[in-house]
């Protein structure tokens, strides 16, 4: 489906050095890398309650709310209203418990999966009908451990998988930027190929 190209990409996370490496900041990680790819820098914009970058050549704004996760919508709503950006022109990038590390899901609308950043975003936009890029971080297996889990850094092997997934997402950015969401979804939602097992040694030659 070729639809409206994104005019605003939002990475969800928490501000502050103590949260920088935590799983809940996966959206920030993506936005920072996309800014590097597009050659733009973030500046703090108090009227938008966040760090903002204007990628003029790409026709897109980048936003990292500095309001803490459960008030993300305050920043998103302020920027979207000011620049008259429709919800369907917004891509929100966030961590996802129900997707394993190394996997991604690109989707439009639908449920919020209990994610506080999405809940506040929908409240301020007045709709669930915006694009989301879900970056898999896995689940601790016990819902009582979720808060502790998302506010801790990923294990080294998990982080490597998350980083690989982000590289795939960045490689797909030109397709997203054209508004070719169907092609982008097909690429990003496919499970990455499992590594080929090492060939057994030929004992007869040893």
C-alpha positions as CSV (number, residue, x, y, z in Angstrom):
1,X,0.0,0.0,0.0
2,X,1.5,3.3,-1.1
3,X,0.0,5.9,1.3
4,X,1.1,9.1,2.9
5,X,4.8,9.3,3.4
6,X,5.9,9.9,7.0
7,X,6.4,13.6,8.0
8,X,7.2,12.8,11.6
9,X,9.2,9.9,13.1
10,X,9.1,9.6,16.9
11,X,11.3,7.5,19.0
12,X,9.9,6.6,22.4
13,X,12.1,6.4,25.5
14,X,13.0,8.1,28.8
15,X,15.4,11.0,29.2
16,X,18.4,10.9,31.4
17,X,21.7,9.1,31.4
18,X,20.4,6.4,33.7
19,X,18.0,5.2,31.0
20,X,20.2,5.5,28.0
21,X,21.1,1.8,27.7
22,X,17.7,0.4,28.9
23,X,15.4,-1.7,26.7
24,X,12.6,0.9,27.0
25,X,14.8,3.3,25.0
26,X,14.9,1.3,21.8
27,X,12.9,4.0,20.1
28,X,15.5,6.6,21.0
29,X,18.3,4.4,19.7
30,X,16.5,4.1,16.3
31,X,15.9,7.9,16.1
32,X,19.5,8.7,16.9
33,X,20.7,6.3,14.2
34,X,18.3,7.7,11.6
35,X,19.4,11.2,12.4
36,X,23.0,10.1,11.7
37,X,21.9,8.5,8.4
38,X,20.1,11.7,7.4
39,X,22.9,14.0,8.6
40,X,20.9,16.0,11.0
41,X,21.3,16.9,14.7
42,X,18.8,17.2,17.5
43,X,18.1,20.4,19.4
44,X,16.0,20.8,22.5
45,X,12.7,22.5,21.7
46,X,10.8,23.4,24.9
47,X,7.5,24.2,23.0
48,X,7.6,20.5,21.8
49,X,8.8,19.1,25.1
50,X,11.6,17.2,23.3
51,X,14.6,16.8,21.2
52,X,13.8,17.7,17.6
53,X,15.7,17.4,14.3
54,X,14.5,18.7,10.9
55,X,15.6,16.6,8.0
56,X,14.5,19.1,5.4
57,X,15.9,17.1,2.4
58,X,13.9,14.0,3.5
59,X,10.8,16.1,4.3
60,X,10.6,14.6,7.8
61,X,10.8,15.7,11.4
62,X,12.5,13.5,14.1
63,X,11.3,13.7,17.7
64,X,12.5,12.2,20.9
65,X,10.1,13.3,23.7
66,X,11.8,14.4,26.9
67,X,8.6,14.0,29.0
68,X,9.2,10.4,30.2
69,X,7.5,7.5,28.6
70,X,4.0,7.8,30.0
71,X,3.7,11.4,28.8
72,X,5.1,10.9,25.3
73,X,1.9,12.1,23.7
74,X,2.3,15.6,25.1
75,X,5.4,16.1,22.9
76,X,4.0,14.3,19.8
77,X,0.7,16.1,19.9
78,X,2.3,19.5,20.3
79,X,4.6,19.1,17.3
80,X,1.9,17.4,15.1
81,X,-0.6,20.2,15.8
82,X,1.9,23.0,15.2
83,X,3.0,21.6,11.8
84,X,-0.4,20.2,10.9
85,X,0.9,16.6,10.6
86,X,-1.9,14.0,10.4
87,X,-1.7,10.9,12.5
88,X,-1.4,8.7,9.4
89,X,1.8,10.7,8.6
90,X,3.4,9.7,11.9
91,X,5.7,6.8,12.6
92,X,6.2,5.9,16.3
93,X,9.2,3.6,17.0
94,X,9.1,1.8,20.3
95,X,10.2,-1.3,22.2
96,X,7.9,-4.3,22.1
97,X,7.7,-7.1,24.7
98,X,5.7,-9.5,22.6
99,X,8.3,-9.6,19.8
100,X,11.6,-11.4,20.3
101,X,15.0,-9.6,20.1
102,X,16.1,-9.5,16.5
103,X,12.6,-9.2,15.1
104,X,10.5,-6.2,14.0
105,X,6.9,-5.4,13.3
106,X,5.7,-2.5,11.2
107,X,1.9,-1.9,11.5
108,X,-0.8,0.7,11.2
109,X,-3.2,1.3,14.0
110,X,-4.5,-1.5,16.1
111,X,-4.2,-2.2,19.8
112,X,-1.6,-0.6,22.1
113,X,-0.4,-3.7,23.9
114,X,-0.3,-2.1,27.3
115,X,2.5,0.2,26.2
116,X,2.2,3.4,28.2
117,X,4.0,5.5,25.6
118,X,1.5,4.4,22.9
119,X,-1.5,5.0,25.3
120,X,-0.5,8.6,25.9
121,X,0.2,9.1,22.2
122,X,-3.2,7.9,21.2
123,X,-4.8,10.0,23.9
124,X,-3.2,13.2,22.6
125,X,-3.7,12.3,18.9
126,X,-7.3,11.2,19.5
127,X,-6.8,8.0,17.5
128,X,-4.8,4.8,17.3
129,X,-4.5,5.3,13.5
130,X,-0.8,6.0,13.1
131,X,2.2,3.9,12.1
132,X,4.3,1.9,14.6
133,X,7.6,0.3,14.2
134,X,7.9,-2.3,17.0
135,X,11.4,-3.3,18.0
136,X,11.4,-6.6,19.7
137,X,13.1,-6.8,23.1
138,X,11.5,-10.1,24.3
139,X,9.5,-10.7,27.5
140,X,10.8,-11.7,31.0
141,X,8.2,-14.4,31.2
142,X,6.5,-12.9,34.3
143,X,4.3,-9.9,33.9
144,X,5.2,-8.8,37.4
145,X,8.8,-8.4,36.2
146,X,8.0,-6.3,33.1
147,X,8.8,-2.8,34.7
148,X,12.1,-4.1,36.0
149,X,12.9,-5.8,32.7
150,X,12.3,-2.8,30.4
151,X,14.3,-0.4,32.7
152,X,17.4,-2.6,32.5
153,X,19.9,-3.0,29.7
154,X,19.6,-6.0,27.4
155,X,22.0,-8.9,27.7
156,X,24.9,-8.7,25.3
157,X,23.5,-11.4,23.0
158,X,20.1,-9.8,23.0
159,X,21.6,-6.3,22.3
160,X,23.4,-7.7,19.3
161,X,20.1,-9.0,17.8
162,X,18.4,-5.7,18.5
163,X,21.2,-3.8,16.8
164,X,21.0,-6.1,13.8
165,X,17.2,-5.5,13.6
166,X,17.8,-1.8,13.7
167,X,20.2,-2.0,10.8
168,X,17.5,-3.8,8.8
169,X,15.1,-1.0,9.7
170,X,17.5,1.7,8.7
171,X,18.2,-0.1,5.4
172,X,14.4,-0.1,4.7
173,X,14.1,3.6,5.5
174,X,14.1,4.8,1.8
175,X,11.1,2.5,1.2
176,X,9.3,3.9,4.2
177,X,10.2,7.5,3.2
178,X,8.5,6.9,-0.1
179,X,5.3,5.9,1.6
180,X,5.6,2.3,0.3
181,X,4.4,0.9,3.6
182,X,3.4,-2.5,2.1
183,X,6.9,-3.2,0.7
184,X,8.5,-2.0,3.9
185,X,6.2,-4.2,6.0
186,X,7.0,-7.2,3.9
187,X,10.7,-6.7,4.4
188,X,10.6,-5.8,8.1
189,X,8.0,-8.3,9.4
190,X,9.7,-11.3,7.9
191,X,11.7,-13.3,10.4
192,X,15.5,-13.0,9.8
193,X,17.0,-16.1,8.4
194,X,18.5,-18.4,11.0
195,X,22.3,-18.8,10.8
196,X,23.4,-21.9,8.9
197,X,24.8,-24.6,11.2
198,X,28.5,-25.1,11.0
199,X,29.5,-28.1,8.9
200,X,30.7,-31.1,11.0
201,X,34.4,-31.8,10.7
202,X,35.4,-34.7,8.5
203,X,37.0,-36.9,11.1
204,X,38.5,-39.1,8.4
205,X,40.9,-36.3,7.4
206,X,42.0,-35.4,10.9
